[in-house]
Amino acid sequence: MPAPPTGGHVSRLSRLALPWAVARLGFRRQFAYPQAALWGLITNSFFGLLRVAVLLALFGTRPQVAGYTPQDAITYTGLTQAFIMAFSLFGWFDFMRVIHRGEVTADLLRPASLLGFWAAQDAGRALGQLVLRGLPMLLIFQVIWGLNWPPGPLAWAQVVLSVLLAWACGFLFRFLVNCAAFWSPDAVGFGRFAWALLGLGCGFLMPLAFFPEGFRAVLAWTPFPAMLNTTVELWVGVTGGGAAWAALGTQLGWTVALLLACQVTLRAGLRRLEVAGG
């Protein structure tokens, strides 16, 4: 008869089981309101059509603009529309609300790190939104216009890795912004300003390659391009070869930097909560 697992093995398994269960619950929760997802998909499709019209008008008769062909621009629009909800590009205030309502104290009683718990929950939510609204959006764009797809296994592996890093980088930025609620009862305004910066800097409003070189140079010193633009450029092939690996390295570097910033800020915020009697 095999020996029962030791206490250390049980502890490690339980630490893995909780995030998995939280992520699975976050995924299943997205399917609770299918009609809302359907209407959201219809709305995103409508605005996607408008964005395609604007971008194609920008090209005029030119076959290429800043390395993008018209077909690349259509693919860019389809991708950015597909990732709106998965990456929460229009904002995320969930952790902020938990802090303001005082429910964060209950989260601290769970046998998991607070940051890890929320990361697992958001990972499940993001995957659910990608399945419900992201993949159908790509299918709609493929049927109407056709999309450019990564050309081979290596390109697909780079894109998948970039998607994971873009989500992680974006989640950590959103979590860091939400931590402002530890210090301000009106942190929502700060969050809205942050989401406006995110929408501009990540390349959602327009491909960053279309912006002036000086503006792109400034954005290169921020984490925003790593949250969407890098993934799009890898997908359409604007970034390839050694530059693709460098772009993935930049995404990873910003993810690690934001992780450290979240840990430091969260620790300071929880200390303030304890001092205040929370």
KAHUFEN-V458965 format. One record per residue. N is the residue number from 0. RES is the residue in one small letter. SS is DSSP state (H for helix, E for strand, - for the rest). NEAR is the number of other ideal C-beta (glycine too) atoms within 10 Angstrom. Layout:
N,RES,SS,NEAR ; N,RES,SS,NEAR
This chain:
0,m,-,3 ; 1,p,-,4 ; 2,a,-,5 ; 3,p,-,8 ; 4,p,-,11 ; 5,t,-,9 ; 6,g,H,8 ; 7,g,H,8 ; 8,h,H,10 ; 9,v,H,11 ; 10,s,H,12 ; 11,r,H,12 ; 12,l,H,11 ; 13,s,H,11 ; 14,r,H,13 ; 15,l,H,10 ; 16,a,H,10 ; 17,l,H,16 ; 18,p,H,18 ; 19,w,H,12 ; 20,a,H,12 ; 21,v,H,21 ; 22,a,H,20 ; 23,r,H,15 ; 24,l,H,13 ; 25,g,H,19 ; 26,f,H,20 ; 27,r,H,11 ; 28,r,H,13 ; 29,q,-,21 ; 30,f,-,11 ; 31,a,-,9 ; 32,y,-,12 ; 33,p,H,10 ; 34,q,H,7 ; 35,a,H,11 ; 36,a,H,19 ; 37,l,H,13 ; 38,w,H,11 ; 39,g,H,17 ; 40,l,H,18 ; 41,i,H,10 ; 42,t,H,12 ; 43,n,H,20 ; 44,s,H,17 ; 45,f,H,10 ; 46,f,H,12 ; 47,g,H,22 ; 48,l,H,16 ; 49,l,H,10 ; 50,r,H,20 ; 51,v,H,20 ; 52,a,H,11 ; 53,v,H,12 ; 54,l,H,20 ; 55,l,H,14 ; 56,a,H,8 ; 57,l,H,14 ; 58,f,H,14 ; 59,g,-,8 ; 60,t,-,4 ; 61,r,-,9 ; 62,p,-,7 ; 63,q,-,11 ; 64,v,E,17 ; 65,a,-,13 ; 66,g,-,14 ; 67,y,E,22 ; 68,t,-,17 ; 69,p,H,18 ; 70,q,H,13 ; 71,d,H,24 ; 72,a,H,26 ; 73,i,H,24 ; 74,t,H,24 ; 75,y,H,28 ; 76,t,H,26 ; 77,g,H,28 ; 78,l,H,23 ; 79,t,H,25 ; 80,q,H,25 ; 81,a,H,23 ; 82,f,-,28 ; 83,i,-,21 ; 84,m,-,23 ; 85,a,-,22 ; 86,f,-,27 ; 87,s,-,21 ; 88,l,-,20 ; 89,f,-,11 ; 90,g,-,15 ; 91,w,-,21 ; 92,f,-,18 ; 93,d,H,14 ; 94,f,H,24 ; 95,m,H,22 ; 96,r,H,13 ; 97,v,H,18 ; 98,i,H,23 ; 99,h,H,17 ; 100,r,H,10 ; 101,g,-,10 ; 102,e,-,12 ; 103,v,H,19 ; 104,t,H,13 ; 105,a,H,10 ; 106,d,H,14 ; 107,l,-,14 ; 108,l,-,6 ; 109,r,-,12 ; 110,p,-,9 ; 111,a,-,16 ; 112,s,-,15 ; 113,l,H,19 ; 114,l,H,18 ; 115,g,H,14 ; 116,f,H,17 ; 117,w,H,23 ; 118,a,H,22 ; 119,a,H,21 ; 120,q,H,20 ; 121,d,H,24 ; 122,a,H,21 ; 123,g,H,22 ; 124,r,H,22 ; 125,a,H,26 ; 126,l,H,18 ; 127,g,H,23 ; 128,q,H,21 ; 129,l,H,21 ; 130,v,H,15 ; 131,l,H,22 ; 132,r,H,23 ; 133,g,H,25 ; 134,l,H,12 ; 135,p,H,16 ; 136,m,H,25 ; 137,l,H,18 ; 138,l,H,13 ; 139,i,H,19 ; 140,f,H,22 ; 141,q,H,14 ; 142,v,H,9 ; 143,i,H,14 ; 144,w,-,18 ; 145,g,-,12 ; 146,l,-,20 ; 147,n,-,17 ; 148,w,-,15 ; 149,p,-,17 ; 150,p,-,10 ; 151,g,-,8 ; 152,p,H,8 ; 153,l,H,11 ; 154,a,H,16 ; 155,w,H,14 ; 156,a,H,11 ; 157,q,H,21 ; 158,v,H,20 ; 159,v,H,13 ; 160,l,H,16 ; 161,s,H,24 ; 162,v,H,22 ; 163,l,H,15 ; 164,l,H,23 ; 165,a,H,26 ; 166,w,H,24 ; 167,a,H,23 ; 168,c,H,29 ; 169,g,H,27 ; 170,f,H,26 ; 171,l,H,25 ; 172,f,H,25 ; 173,r,H,28 ; 174,f,H,24 ; 175,l,H,19 ; 176,v,H,24 ; 177,n,H,27 ; 178,c,H,22 ; 179,a,H,19 ; 180,a,H,23 ; 181,f,H,21 ; 182,w,-,13 ; 183,s,-,12 ; 184,p,-,8 ; 185,d,-,9 ; 186,a,H,20 ; 187,v,H,17 ; 188,g,H,10 ; 189,f,H,16 ; 190,g,H,18 ; 191,r,H,13 ; 192,f,H,11 ; 193,a,H,19 ; 194,w,H,18 ; 195,a,H,11 ; 196,l,H,14 ; 197,l,H,24 ; 198,g,H,16 ; 199,l,H,16 ; 200,g,H,22 ; 201,c,-,29 ; 202,g,-,25 ; 203,f,-,24 ; 204,l,-,13 ; 205,m,-,16 ; 206,p,-,23 ; 207,l,H,23 ; 208,a,H,19 ; 209,f,H,17 ; 210,f,-,18 ; 211,p,-,8 ; 212,e,H,7 ; 213,g,H,8 ; 214,f,H,12 ; 215,r,H,15 ; 216,a,H,10 ; 217,v,H,11 ; 218,l,H,18 ; 219,a,-,11 ; 220,w,-,7 ; 221,t,-,15 ; 222,p,-,23 ; 223,f,H,23 ; 224,p,H,24 ; 225,a,H,27 ; 226,m,H,31 ; 227,l,-,28 ; 228,n,H,25 ; 229,t,H,26 ; 230,t,H,31 ; 231,v,H,29 ; 232,e,H,25 ; 233,l,H,26 ; 234,w,H,24 ; 235,v,H,25 ; 236,g,-,17 ; 237,v,-,19 ; 238,t,-,23 ; 239,g,-,17 ; 240,g,-,7 ; 241,g,H,8 ; 242,a,H,12 ; 243,a,H,21 ; 244,w,H,12 ; 245,a,H,11 ; 246,a,H,22 ; 247,l,H,20 ; 248,g,H,11 ; 249,t,H,17 ; 250,q,H,24 ; 251,l,H,16 ; 252,g,H,14 ; 253,w,H,23 ; 254,t,H,23 ; 255,v,H,13 ; 256,a,H,13 ; 257,l,H,22 ; 258,l,H,18 ; 259,l,H,11 ; 260,a,H,16 ; 261,c,H,22 ; 262,q,H,13 ; 263,v,H,12 ; 264,t,H,18 ; 265,l,H,20 ; 266,r,H,12 ; 267,a,H,13 ; 268,g,H,19 ; 269,l,H,18 ; 270,r,H,11 ; 271,r,H,12 ; 272,l,H,16 ; 273,e,H,11 ; 274,v,H,8 ; 275,a,-,8 ; 276,g,-,5 ; 277,g,-,13
